[in-house]
């Protein structure tokens, strides 16, 4: 698939949201701190990015961020709201939906996961390069042997997703750190679906739409660039809350 074909496909993917006013889905709330995706229940809204589309360059390019957020993420929000209407899930928070959804509710599973995963992902990226605090780094190196071993294991989890999916650093129910990956828009909050459950504190989107325009088919190159844009302050905040 060349760049022109990819843009055509992403335009089609976003057609559903572009046919109506985007403002009906958008939120002016920042996803830093208490994120907008923690709405008590449907209808959910598209959280605004906490930085400009070009703020992550050269690691993630402006056009990718525009398409990824304004079309792909927005489509997940719209489709989730549409499929929740008239169901018992509509009275639940997003995290409650994910914790109770089953593989029989494919549309809610896929779109609910897509909304949560992307909302989280935006908060885990930073326009300025950060380094983890000594406390967080010690917790990670204690769990995985060394910082290099941690990055290698996370990279491997991201590289070995077959097709589309996510790599995760999670805090397990017994308060240990673990690295996992999930297919499609599944995530470690889906108790009835995933094997390895836990609180996600770091996530990497390895769907092609997250990196194709800049990195083309070179997923390892995109993974390397990701480490330059991690919001370690947010990771630590989530780690502290989980333990």
Secondary structure, DSSP 8 states (H G I E B T S, - for coil): --HHHHHHHHHHHTHHHHTS-GGGTEEEEESSSS-GGG-SSSS--EEE-SS-TTTTTTTS-HHHHHHIIIIIIHHHHHHHHHHHTTSGGGGS-HHHHHHH--TT-HHHHHHHHHHHHHHHHHHTB-SS-----HHHHHHHHHHHSSHHHHHHHHHHHHHT--SSEEEEEEE-TTS-EEEEEEETT--TT-TTT-SS--EEEEEEE-SGGGTHHHHTT-HHHHHHHHTTSB-HHHHHHHHHHH-
